[in-house]
Amino acid sequence: MKVVDKKKCKGQAIVEYIIIVVIVAIAALAIIGMFSDTIRTKIAGATSALGTEEDVKSETEKKSSETLKELDAEASNIGN
């Protein structure tokens, strides 16, 4: 009967998992490389849709009570 060394099997399993992780990482990098232009375009569109710097400044200068009143008004308009 052949005796199997448990440490050797455990080490082999870890190496197999590392190989799988490396393969998945390489595949992810390849996919990101293929679609990088598309992703960059979509991110640029999303950031421009969020508004200009002036819009951001005006929103940050508002008091929280004003923001809450606006949210309440929007919520009541949705219900109607």
HTML snippet that shows the backbone in 3Dmol.js (N, CA, C, O; Angstrom):
<script src="https://3Dmol.org/build/3Dmol-min.js"></script>
<div id="view" style="width:600px;height:400px;position:relative"></div>
<script>
const pdb = `
ATOM      1  N   MET A   1       0.844  -1.166   0.000  1.00  0.00           N
ATOM      2  CA  MET A   1       0.000   0.000   0.000  1.00  0.00           C
ATOM      3  C   MET A   1       0.900   1.244   0.000  1.00  0.00           C
ATOM      4  O   MET A   1       1.920   1.284   0.688  1.00  0.00           O
ATOM      5  N   LYS A   2       0.511   2.241  -0.772  1.00  0.00           N
ATOM      6  CA  LYS A   2       1.299   3.454  -0.920  1.00  0.00           C
ATOM      7  C   LYS A   2       0.808   4.515   0.062  1.00  0.00           C
ATOM      8  O   LYS A   2      -0.391   4.782   0.142  1.00  0.00           O
ATOM      9  N   VAL A   3       1.719   5.110   0.799  1.00  0.00           N
ATOM     10  CA  VAL A   3       1.379   6.151   1.756  1.00  0.00           C
ATOM     11  C   VAL A   3       1.603   7.502   1.078  1.00  0.00           C
ATOM     12  O   VAL A   3       2.666   7.758   0.513  1.00  0.00           O
ATOM     13  N   VAL A   4       0.579   8.364   1.145  1.00  0.00           N
ATOM     14  CA  VAL A   4       0.653   9.680   0.525  1.00  0.00           C
ATOM     15  C   VAL A   4       1.000  10.704   1.597  1.00  0.00           C
ATOM     16  O   VAL A   4       0.380  10.747   2.659  1.00  0.00           O
ATOM     17  N   ASP A   5       1.986  11.515   1.307  1.00  0.00           N
ATOM     18  CA  ASP A   5       2.393  12.565   2.237  1.00  0.00           C
ATOM     19  C   ASP A   5       1.382  13.709   2.150  1.00  0.00           C
ATOM     20  O   ASP A   5       1.201  14.308   1.090  1.00  0.00           O
ATOM     21  N   LYS A   6       0.721  14.009   3.283  1.00  0.00           N
ATOM     22  CA  LYS A   6      -0.333  15.033   3.288  1.00  0.00           C
ATOM     23  C   LYS A   6       0.223  16.427   3.017  1.00  0.00           C
ATOM     24  O   LYS A   6      -0.448  17.234   2.374  1.00  0.00           O
ATOM     25  N   LYS A   7       1.425  16.732   3.486  1.00  0.00           N
ATOM     26  CA  LYS A   7       2.014  18.046   3.240  1.00  0.00           C
ATOM     27  C   LYS A   7       2.243  18.259   1.749  1.00  0.00           C
ATOM     28  O   LYS A   7       2.022  19.354   1.233  1.00  0.00           O
ATOM     29  N   LYS A   8       2.682  17.219   1.063  1.00  0.00           N
ATOM     30  CA  LYS A   8       2.943  17.329  -0.372  1.00  0.00           C
ATOM     31  C   LYS A   8       1.645  17.602  -1.127  1.00  0.00           C
ATOM     32  O   LYS A   8       1.632  18.417  -2.049  1.00  0.00           O
ATOM     33  N   CYS A   9       0.561  16.938  -0.751  1.00  0.00           N
ATOM     34  CA  CYS A   9      -0.739  17.160  -1.405  1.00  0.00           C
ATOM     35  C   CYS A   9      -1.253  18.560  -1.116  1.00  0.00           C
ATOM     36  O   CYS A   9      -1.805  19.216  -1.999  1.00  0.00           O
ATOM     37  N   LYS A  10      -1.075  19.020   0.112  1.00  0.00           N
ATOM     38  CA  LYS A  10      -1.545  20.357   0.476  1.00  0.00           C
ATOM     39  C   LYS A  10      -0.767  21.419  -0.291  1.00  0.00           C
ATOM     40  O   LYS A  10      -1.355  22.384  -0.779  1.00  0.00           O
ATOM     41  N   GLY A  11       0.538  21.251  -0.402  1.00  0.00           N
ATOM     42  CA  GLY A  11       1.356  22.187  -1.159  1.00  0.00           C
ATOM     43  C   GLY A  11       0.991  22.193  -2.631  1.00  0.00           C
ATOM     44  O   GLY A  11       1.005  23.241  -3.276  1.00  0.00           O
ATOM     45  N   GLN A  12       0.666  21.035  -3.156  1.00  0.00           N
ATOM     46  CA  GLN A  12       0.273  20.934  -4.558  1.00  0.00           C
ATOM     47  C   GLN A  12      -1.041  21.675  -4.792  1.00  0.00           C
ATOM     48  O   GLN A  12      -1.192  22.341  -5.816  1.00  0.00           O
ATOM     49  N   ALA A  13      -1.985  21.575  -3.875  1.00  0.00           N
ATOM     50  CA  ALA A  13      -3.271  22.259  -4.020  1.00  0.00           C
ATOM     51  C   ALA A  13      -3.080  23.775  -4.005  1.00  0.00           C
ATOM     52  O   ALA A  13      -3.729  24.489  -4.769  1.00  0.00           O
ATOM     53  N   ILE A  14      -2.200  24.266  -3.146  1.00  0.00           N
ATOM     54  CA  ILE A  14      -1.943  25.704  -3.083  1.00  0.00           C
ATOM     55  C   ILE A  14      -1.356  26.194  -4.394  1.00  0.00           C
ATOM     56  O   ILE A  14      -1.748  27.247  -4.897  1.00  0.00           O
ATOM     57  N   VAL A  15      -0.424  25.440  -4.947  1.00  0.00           N
ATOM     58  CA  VAL A  15       0.186  25.821  -6.227  1.00  0.00           C
ATOM     59  C   VAL A  15      -0.870  25.849  -7.323  1.00  0.00           C
ATOM     60  O   VAL A  15      -0.858  26.745  -8.167  1.00  0.00           O
ATOM     61  N   GLU A  16      -1.776  24.890  -7.322  1.00  0.00           N
ATOM     62  CA  GLU A  16      -2.839  24.868  -8.329  1.00  0.00           C
ATOM     63  C   GLU A  16      -3.735  26.096  -8.204  1.00  0.00           C
ATOM     64  O   GLU A  16      -4.114  26.684  -9.218  1.00  0.00           O
ATOM     65  N   TYR A  17      -4.078  26.492  -6.992  1.00  0.00           N
ATOM     66  CA  TYR A  17      -4.903  27.687  -6.793  1.00  0.00           C
ATOM     67  C   TYR A  17      -4.168  28.945  -7.257  1.00  0.00           C
ATOM     68  O   TYR A  17      -4.775  29.836  -7.851  1.00  0.00           O
ATOM     69  N   ILE A  18      -2.879  29.016  -6.991  1.00  0.00           N
ATOM     70  CA  ILE A  18      -2.100  30.172  -7.440  1.00  0.00           C
ATOM     71  C   ILE A  18      -2.081  30.239  -8.958  1.00  0.00           C
ATOM     72  O   ILE A  18      -2.203  31.323  -9.529  1.00  0.00           O
ATOM     73  N   ILE A  19      -1.932  29.107  -9.618  1.00  0.00           N
ATOM     74  CA  ILE A  19      -1.944  29.081 -11.086  1.00  0.00           C
ATOM     75  C   ILE A  19      -3.290  29.560 -11.614  1.00  0.00           C
ATOM     76  O   ILE A  19      -3.337  30.316 -12.584  1.00  0.00           O
ATOM     77  N   ILE A  20      -4.375  29.136 -10.994  1.00  0.00           N
ATOM     78  CA  ILE A  20      -5.711  29.570 -11.426  1.00  0.00           C
ATOM     79  C   ILE A  20      -5.860  31.078 -11.249  1.00  0.00           C
ATOM     80  O   ILE A  20      -6.388  31.750 -12.135  1.00  0.00           O
ATOM     81  N   VAL A  21      -5.406  31.620 -10.122  1.00  0.00           N
ATOM     82  CA  VAL A  21      -5.499  33.064  -9.878  1.00  0.00           C
ATOM     83  C   VAL A  21      -4.698  33.833 -10.922  1.00  0.00           C
ATOM     84  O   VAL A  21      -5.153  34.867 -11.412  1.00  0.00           O
ATOM     85  N   VAL A  22      -3.518  33.342 -11.264  1.00  0.00           N
ATOM     86  CA  VAL A  22      -2.687  34.011 -12.272  1.00  0.00           C
ATOM     87  C   VAL A  22      -3.372  33.991 -13.631  1.00  0.00           C
ATOM     88  O   VAL A  22      -3.358  34.997 -14.341  1.00  0.00           O
ATOM     89  N   ILE A  23      -3.965  32.878 -14.002  1.00  0.00           N
ATOM     90  CA  ILE A  23      -4.666  32.784 -15.291  1.00  0.00           C
ATOM     91  C   ILE A  23      -5.840  33.756 -15.329  1.00  0.00           C
ATOM     92  O   ILE A  23      -6.050  34.433 -16.336  1.00  0.00           O
ATOM     93  N   VAL A  24      -6.606  33.831 -14.245  1.00  0.00           N
ATOM     94  CA  VAL A  24      -7.739  34.758 -14.192  1.00  0.00           C
ATOM     95  C   VAL A  24      -7.255  36.202 -14.271  1.00  0.00           C
ATOM     96  O   VAL A  24      -7.878  37.023 -14.944  1.00  0.00           O
ATOM     97  N   ALA A  25      -6.159  36.523 -13.598  1.00  0.00           N
ATOM     98  CA  ALA A  25      -5.623  37.886 -13.640  1.00  0.00           C
ATOM     99  C   ALA A  25      -5.164  38.257 -15.044  1.00  0.00           C
ATOM    100  O   ALA A  25      -5.408  39.375 -15.499  1.00  0.00           O
ATOM    101  N   ILE A  26      -4.506  37.341 -15.729  1.00  0.00           N
ATOM    102  CA  ILE A  26      -4.057  37.609 -17.100  1.00  0.00           C
ATOM    103  C   ILE A  26      -5.255  37.801 -18.017  1.00  0.00           C
ATOM    104  O   ILE A  26      -5.248  38.692 -18.866  1.00  0.00           O
ATOM    105  N   ALA A  27      -6.281  36.974 -17.855  1.00  0.00           N
ATOM    106  CA  ALA A  27      -7.489  37.128 -18.679  1.00  0.00           C
ATOM    107  C   ALA A  27      -8.164  38.467 -18.406  1.00  0.00           C
ATOM    108  O   ALA A  27      -8.623  39.128 -19.337  1.00  0.00           O
ATOM    109  N   ALA A  28      -8.228  38.871 -17.147  1.00  0.00           N
ATOM    110  CA  ALA A  28      -8.846  40.161 -16.809  1.00  0.00           C
ATOM    111  C   ALA A  28      -8.065  41.314 -17.422  1.00  0.00           C
ATOM    112  O   ALA A  28      -8.662  42.255 -17.944  1.00  0.00           O
ATOM    113  N   LEU A  29      -6.746  41.253 -17.365  1.00  0.00           N
ATOM    114  CA  LEU A  29      -5.929  42.303 -17.975  1.00  0.00           C
ATOM    115  C   LEU A  29      -6.126  42.360 -19.483  1.00  0.00           C
ATOM    116  O   LEU A  29      -6.164  43.444 -20.065  1.00  0.00           O
ATOM    117  N   ALA A  30      -6.251  41.199 -20.118  1.00  0.00           N
ATOM    118  CA  ALA A  30      -6.469  41.172 -21.565  1.00  0.00           C
ATOM    119  C   ALA A  30      -7.817  41.785 -21.926  1.00  0.00           C
ATOM    120  O   ALA A  30      -7.919  42.544 -22.889  1.00  0.00           O
ATOM    121  N   ILE A  31      -8.843  41.458 -21.160  1.00  0.00           N
ATOM    122  CA  ILE A  31     -10.183  42.001 -21.427  1.00  0.00           C
ATOM    123  C   ILE A  31     -10.198  43.509 -21.194  1.00  0.00           C
ATOM    124  O   ILE A  31     -10.772  44.254 -21.989  1.00  0.00           O
ATOM    125  N   ILE A  32      -9.579  43.957 -20.121  1.00  0.00           N
ATOM    126  CA  ILE A  32      -9.526  45.398 -19.852  1.00  0.00           C
ATOM    127  C   ILE A  32      -8.761  46.107 -20.959  1.00  0.00           C
ATOM    128  O   ILE A  32      -9.141  47.202 -21.373  1.00  0.00           O
ATOM    129  N   GLY A  33      -7.693  45.497 -21.437  1.00  0.00           N
ATOM    130  CA  GLY A  33      -6.932  46.086 -22.534  1.00  0.00           C
ATOM    131  C   GLY A  33      -7.751  46.211 -23.801  1.00  0.00           C
ATOM    132  O   GLY A  33      -7.627  47.195 -24.531  1.00  0.00           O
ATOM    133  N   MET A  34      -8.591  45.216 -24.069  1.00  0.00           N
ATOM    134  CA  MET A  34      -9.421  45.244 -25.277  1.00  0.00           C
ATOM    135  C   MET A  34     -10.487  46.329 -25.196  1.00  0.00           C
ATOM    136  O   MET A  34     -10.789  46.981 -26.195  1.00  0.00           O
ATOM    137  N   PHE A  35     -11.054  46.522 -24.020  1.00  0.00           N
ATOM    138  CA  PHE A  35     -12.171  47.443 -23.873  1.00  0.00           C
ATOM    139  C   PHE A  35     -11.782  48.760 -23.204  1.00  0.00           C
ATOM    140  O   PHE A  35     -12.663  49.507 -22.777  1.00  0.00           O
ATOM    141  N   SER A  36     -10.497  49.064 -23.103  1.00  0.00           N
ATOM    142  CA  SER A  36     -10.080  50.259 -22.364  1.00  0.00           C
ATOM    143  C   SER A  36     -10.606  51.545 -22.991  1.00  0.00           C
ATOM    144  O   SER A  36     -10.981  52.472 -22.273  1.00  0.00           O
ATOM    145  N   ASP A  37     -10.640  51.615 -24.327  1.00  0.00           N
ATOM    146  CA  ASP A  37     -11.157  52.828 -24.970  1.00  0.00           C
ATOM    147  C   ASP A  37     -12.638  53.012 -24.674  1.00  0.00           C
ATOM    148  O   ASP A  37     -13.085  54.126 -24.404  1.00  0.00           O
ATOM    149  N   THR A  38     -13.391  51.937 -24.723  1.00  0.00           N
ATOM    150  CA  THR A  38     -14.823  52.005 -24.437  1.00  0.00           C
ATOM    151  C   THR A  38     -15.056  52.408 -22.988  1.00  0.00           C
ATOM    152  O   THR A  38     -15.899  53.258 -22.701  1.00  0.00           O
ATOM    153  N   ILE A  39     -14.313  51.800 -22.085  1.00  0.00           N
ATOM    154  CA  ILE A  39     -14.464  52.115 -20.664  1.00  0.00           C
ATOM    155  C   ILE A  39     -14.103  53.573 -20.410  1.00  0.00           C
ATOM    156  O   ILE A  39     -14.804  54.269 -19.676  1.00  0.00           O
ATOM    157  N   ARG A  40     -13.011  54.038 -21.016  1.00  0.00           N
ATOM    158  CA  ARG A  40     -12.590  55.427 -20.827  1.00  0.00           C
ATOM    159  C   ARG A  40     -13.663  56.385 -21.327  1.00  0.00           C
ATOM    160  O   ARG A  40     -13.931  57.402 -20.688  1.00  0.00           O
ATOM    161  N   THR A  41     -14.282  56.068 -22.471  1.00  0.00           N
ATOM    162  CA  THR A  41     -15.333  56.916 -23.020  1.00  0.00           C
ATOM    163  C   THR A  41     -16.543  56.961 -22.093  1.00  0.00           C
ATOM    164  O   THR A  41     -17.119  58.025 -21.868  1.00  0.00           O
ATOM    165  N   LYS A  42     -16.925  55.808 -21.560  1.00  0.00           N
ATOM    166  CA  LYS A  42     -18.085  55.758 -20.666  1.00  0.00           C
ATOM    167  C   LYS A  42     -17.823  56.523 -19.373  1.00  0.00           C
ATOM    168  O   LYS A  42     -18.706  57.224 -18.879  1.00  0.00           O
ATOM    169  N   ILE A  43     -16.628  56.398 -18.824  1.00  0.00           N
ATOM    170  CA  ILE A  43     -16.305  57.121 -17.596  1.00  0.00           C
ATOM    171  C   ILE A  43     -16.296  58.620 -17.849  1.00  0.00           C
ATOM    172  O   ILE A  43     -16.768  59.397 -17.018  1.00  0.00           O
ATOM    173  N   ALA A  44     -15.759  59.030 -19.000  1.00  0.00           N
ATOM    174  CA  ALA A  44     -15.750  60.456 -19.336  1.00  0.00           C
ATOM    175  C   ALA A  44     -17.172  60.981 -19.484  1.00  0.00           C
ATOM    176  O   ALA A  44     -17.471  62.093 -19.049  1.00  0.00           O
ATOM    177  N   GLY A  45     -18.052  60.190 -20.095  1.00  0.00           N
ATOM    178  CA  GLY A  45     -19.448  60.597 -20.229  1.00  0.00           C
ATOM    179  C   GLY A  45     -20.136  60.719 -18.886  1.00  0.00           C
ATOM    180  O   GLY A  45     -20.922  61.640 -18.663  1.00  0.00           O
ATOM    181  N   ALA A  46     -19.839  59.788 -17.988  1.00  0.00           N
ATOM    182  CA  ALA A  46     -20.458  59.828 -16.661  1.00  0.00           C
ATOM    183  C   ALA A  46     -19.988  61.040 -15.872  1.00  0.00           C
ATOM    184  O   ALA A  46     -20.791  61.690 -15.202  1.00  0.00           O
ATOM    185  N   THR A  47     -18.717  61.350 -15.942  1.00  0.00           N
ATOM    186  CA  THR A  47     -18.228  62.505 -15.192  1.00  0.00           C
ATOM    187  C   THR A  47     -18.733  63.811 -15.768  1.00  0.00           C
ATOM    188  O   THR A  47     -19.002  64.752 -15.022  1.00  0.00           O
ATOM    189  N   SER A  48     -18.866  63.884 -17.077  1.00  0.00           N
ATOM    190  CA  SER A  48     -19.404  65.125 -17.647  1.00  0.00           C
ATOM    191  C   SER A  48     -20.886  65.269 -17.336  1.00  0.00           C
ATOM    192  O   SER A  48     -21.395  66.385 -17.230  1.00  0.00           O
ATOM    193  N   ALA A  49     -21.582  64.142 -17.188  1.00  0.00           N
ATOM    194  CA  ALA A  49     -23.002  64.196 -16.850  1.00  0.00           C
ATOM    195  C   ALA A  49     -23.216  64.651 -15.408  1.00  0.00           C
ATOM    196  O   ALA A  49     -24.268  65.197 -15.075  1.00  0.00           O
ATOM    197  N   LEU A  50     -22.235  64.429 -14.573  1.00  0.00           N
ATOM    198  CA  LEU A  50     -22.365  64.846 -13.182  1.00  0.00           C
ATOM    199  C   LEU A  50     -22.351  66.356 -13.033  1.00  0.00           C
ATOM    200  O   LEU A  50     -22.863  66.888 -12.048  1.00  0.00           O
ATOM    201  N   GLY A  51     -21.785  67.031 -13.972  1.00  0.00           N
ATOM    202  CA  GLY A  51     -21.839  68.487 -13.940  1.00  0.00           C
ATOM    203  C   GLY A  51     -20.480  69.128 -14.002  1.00  0.00           C
ATOM    204  O   GLY A  51     -19.440  68.473 -13.929  1.00  0.00           O
ATOM    205  N   THR A  52     -20.526  70.426 -14.139  1.00  0.00           N
ATOM    206  CA  THR A  52     -19.297  71.197 -14.215  1.00  0.00           C
ATOM    207  C   THR A  52     -18.815  71.555 -12.824  1.00  0.00           C
ATOM    208  O   THR A  52     -19.482  71.263 -11.832  1.00  0.00           O
ATOM    209  N   GLU A  53     -17.679  72.177 -12.754  1.00  0.00           N
ATOM    210  CA  GLU A  53     -17.107  72.548 -11.462  1.00  0.00           C
ATOM    211  C   GLU A  53     -17.972  73.572 -10.748  1.00  0.00           C
ATOM    212  O   GLU A  53     -18.071  73.560  -9.521  1.00  0.00           O
ATOM    213  N   GLU A  54     -18.598  74.457 -11.511  1.00  0.00           N
ATOM    214  CA  GLU A  54     -19.465  75.461 -10.894  1.00  0.00           C
ATOM    215  C   GLU A  54     -20.666  74.801 -10.224  1.00  0.00           C
ATOM    216  O   GLU A  54     -21.086  75.214  -9.143  1.00  0.00           O
ATOM    217  N   ASP A  55     -21.220  73.767 -10.876  1.00  0.00           N
ATOM    218  CA  ASP A  55     -22.347  73.052 -10.281  1.00  0.00           C
ATOM    219  C   ASP A  55     -21.942  72.396  -8.964  1.00  0.00           C
ATOM    220  O   ASP A  55     -22.686  72.416  -7.984  1.00  0.00           O
ATOM    221  N   VAL A  56     -20.760  71.823  -8.967  1.00  0.00           N
ATOM    222  CA  VAL A  56     -20.282  71.159  -7.753  1.00  0.00           C
ATOM    223  C   VAL A  56     -20.083  72.176  -6.640  1.00  0.00           C
ATOM    224  O   VAL A  56     -20.459  71.925  -5.495  1.00  0.00           O
ATOM    225  N   LYS A  57     -19.496  73.320  -6.967  1.00  0.00           N
ATOM    226  CA  LYS A  57     -19.288  74.357  -5.949  1.00  0.00           C
ATOM    227  C   LYS A  57     -20.610  74.859  -5.388  1.00  0.00           C
ATOM    228  O   LYS A  57     -20.742  75.053  -4.180  1.00  0.00           O
ATOM    229  N   SER A  58     -21.591  75.070  -6.265  1.00  0.00           N
ATOM    230  CA  SER A  58     -22.876  75.576  -5.779  1.00  0.00           C
ATOM    231  C   SER A  58     -23.562  74.557  -4.878  1.00  0.00           C
ATOM    232  O   SER A  58     -24.226  74.933  -3.911  1.00  0.00           O
ATOM    233  N   GLU A  59     -23.409  73.276  -5.184  1.00  0.00           N
ATOM    234  CA  GLU A  59     -24.014  72.243  -4.347  1.00  0.00           C
ATOM    235  C   GLU A  59     -23.311  72.134  -2.999  1.00  0.00           C
ATOM    236  O   GLU A  59     -23.957  71.904  -1.977  1.00  0.00           O
ATOM    237  N   THR A  60     -21.995  72.298  -2.996  1.00  0.00           N
ATOM    238  CA  THR A  60     -21.272  72.177  -1.728  1.00  0.00           C
ATOM    239  C   THR A  60     -21.469  73.391  -0.836  1.00  0.00           C
ATOM    240  O   THR A  60     -21.303  73.296   0.381  1.00  0.00           O
ATOM    241  N   GLU A  61     -21.818  74.524  -1.417  1.00  0.00           N
ATOM    242  CA  GLU A  61     -22.036  75.730  -0.616  1.00  0.00           C
ATOM    243  C   GLU A  61     -23.429  75.771   0.010  1.00  0.00           C
ATOM    244  O   GLU A  61     -23.684  76.587   0.896  1.00  0.00           O
ATOM    245  N   LYS A  62     -24.327  74.904  -0.440  1.00  0.00           N
ATOM    246  CA  LYS A  62     -25.673  74.866   0.130  1.00  0.00           C
ATOM    247  C   LYS A  62     -25.622  74.334   1.551  1.00  0.00           C
ATOM    248  O   LYS A  62     -24.760  73.530   1.905  1.00  0.00           O
ATOM    249  N   LYS A  63     -26.547  74.794   2.339  1.00  0.00           N
ATOM    250  CA  LYS A  63     -26.692  74.250   3.684  1.00  0.00           C
ATOM    251  C   LYS A  63     -27.467  72.947   3.589  1.00  0.00           C
ATOM    252  O   LYS A  63     -28.234  72.731   2.650  1.00  0.00           O
ATOM    253  N   SER A  64     -27.260  72.097   4.557  1.00  0.00           N
ATOM    254  CA  SER A  64     -27.936  70.807   4.538  1.00  0.00           C
ATOM    255  C   SER A  64     -29.447  70.962   4.667  1.00  0.00           C
ATOM    256  O   SER A  64     -30.196  70.143   4.136  1.00  0.00           O
ATOM    257  N   SER A  65     -29.902  71.994   5.360  1.00  0.00           N
ATOM    258  CA  SER A  65     -31.349  72.203   5.497  1.00  0.00           C
ATOM    259  C   SER A  65     -31.972  72.534   4.144  1.00  0.00           C
ATOM    260  O   SER A  65     -33.088  72.104   3.850  1.00  0.00           O
ATOM    261  N   GLU A  66     -31.252  73.302   3.317  1.00  0.00           N
ATOM    262  CA  GLU A  66     -31.758  73.613   1.979  1.00  0.00           C
ATOM    263  C   GLU A  66     -31.851  72.347   1.134  1.00  0.00           C
ATOM    264  O   GLU A  66     -32.824  72.139   0.409  1.00  0.00           O
ATOM    265  N   THR A  67     -30.835  71.515   1.240  1.00  0.00           N
ATOM    266  CA  THR A  67     -30.830  70.267   0.481  1.00  0.00           C
ATOM    267  C   THR A  67     -31.986  69.372   0.907  1.00  0.00           C
ATOM    268  O   THR A  67     -32.643  68.764   0.062  1.00  0.00           O
ATOM    269  N   LEU A  68     -32.242  69.286   2.212  1.00  0.00           N
ATOM    270  CA  LEU A  68     -33.349  68.464   2.698  1.00  0.00           C
ATOM    271  C   LEU A  68     -34.694  68.995   2.220  1.00  0.00           C
ATOM    272  O   LEU A  68     -35.577  68.212   1.871  1.00  0.00           O
ATOM    273  N   LYS A  69     -34.862  70.315   2.200  1.00  0.00           N
ATOM    274  CA  LYS A  69     -36.109  70.900   1.701  1.00  0.00           C
ATOM    275  C   LYS A  69     -36.316  70.565   0.233  1.00  0.00           C
ATOM    276  O   LYS A  69     -37.430  70.246  -0.183  1.00  0.00           O
ATOM    277  N   GLU A  70     -35.237  70.638  -0.559  1.00  0.00           N
ATOM    278  CA  GLU A  70     -35.344  70.300  -1.977  1.00  0.00           C
ATOM    279  C   GLU A  70     -35.709  68.834  -2.166  1.00  0.00           C
ATOM    280  O   GLU A  70     -36.519  68.496  -3.029  1.00  0.00           O
ATOM    281  N   LEU A  71     -35.111  67.965  -1.358  1.00  0.00           N
ATOM    282  CA  LEU A  71     -35.428  66.541  -1.454  1.00  0.00           C
ATOM    283  C   LEU A  71     -36.876  66.272  -1.073  1.00  0.00           C
ATOM    284  O   LEU A  71     -37.544  65.455  -1.708  1.00  0.00           O
ATOM    285  N   ASP A  72     -37.368  66.956  -0.036  1.00  0.00           N
ATOM    286  CA  ASP A  72     -38.767  66.803   0.354  1.00  0.00           C
ATOM    287  C   ASP A  72     -39.696  67.260  -0.763  1.00  0.00           C
ATOM    288  O   ASP A  72     -40.703  66.611  -1.044  1.00  0.00           O
ATOM    289  N   ALA A  73     -39.356  68.381  -1.399  1.00  0.00           N
ATOM    290  CA  ALA A  73     -40.185  68.889  -2.495  1.00  0.00           C
ATOM    291  C   ALA A  73     -40.191  67.917  -3.667  1.00  0.00           C
ATOM    292  O   ALA A  73     -41.234  67.684  -4.278  1.00  0.00           O
ATOM    293  N   GLU A  74     -39.030  67.349  -3.983  1.00  0.00           N
ATOM    294  CA  GLU A  74     -38.960  66.380  -5.077  1.00  0.00           C
ATOM    295  C   GLU A  74     -39.758  65.130  -4.746  1.00  0.00           C
ATOM    296  O   GLU A  74     -40.429  64.572  -5.614  1.00  0.00           O
ATOM    297  N   ALA A  75     -39.689  64.687  -3.496  1.00  0.00           N
ATOM    298  CA  ALA A  75     -40.420  63.486  -3.094  1.00  0.00           C
ATOM    299  C   ALA A  75     -41.924  63.707  -3.166  1.00  0.00           C
ATOM    300  O   ALA A  75     -42.664  62.810  -3.568  1.00  0.00           O
ATOM    301  N   SER A  76     -42.379  64.891  -2.781  1.00  0.00           N
ATOM    302  CA  SER A  76     -43.816  65.155  -2.841  1.00  0.00           C
ATOM    303  C   SER A  76     -44.285  65.272  -4.287  1.00  0.00           C
ATOM    304  O   SER A  76     -45.423  64.917  -4.592  1.00  0.00           O
ATOM    305  N   ASN A  77     -43.434  65.760  -5.178  1.00  0.00           N
ATOM    306  CA  ASN A  77     -43.792  65.830  -6.594  1.00  0.00           C
ATOM    307  C   ASN A  77     -43.859  64.451  -7.232  1.00  0.00           C
ATOM    308  O   ASN A  77     -44.656  64.230  -8.144  1.00  0.00           O
ATOM    309  N   ILE A  78     -43.043  63.531  -6.769  1.00  0.00           N
ATOM    310  CA  ILE A  78     -43.065  62.171  -7.310  1.00  0.00           C
ATOM    311  C   ILE A  78     -44.359  61.480  -6.925  1.00  0.00           C
ATOM    312  O   ILE A  78     -44.924  60.730  -7.721  1.00  0.00           O
ATOM    313  N   GLY A  79     -44.830  61.723  -5.718  1.00  0.00           N
ATOM    314  CA  GLY A  79     -46.060  61.091  -5.249  1.00  0.00           C
ATOM    315  C   GLY A  79     -47.290  61.573  -5.990  1.00  0.00           C
ATOM    316  O   GLY A  79     -48.291  60.857  -6.022  1.00  0.00           O
ATOM    317  N   ASN A  80     -47.261  62.744  -6.582  1.00  0.00           N
ATOM    318  CA  ASN A  80     -48.434  63.310  -7.263  1.00  0.00           C
ATOM    319  C   ASN A  80     -48.568  62.828  -8.662  1.00  0.00           C
ATOM    320  O   ASN A  80     -49.504  63.216  -9.361  1.00  0.00           O
TER     321      ASN A  80
END
`;
const viewer = $3Dmol.createViewer("view");
viewer.addModel(pdb, "pdb");
viewer.setStyle({}, {cartoon: {color: "spectrum"}});
viewer.zoomTo();
viewer.render();
</script>
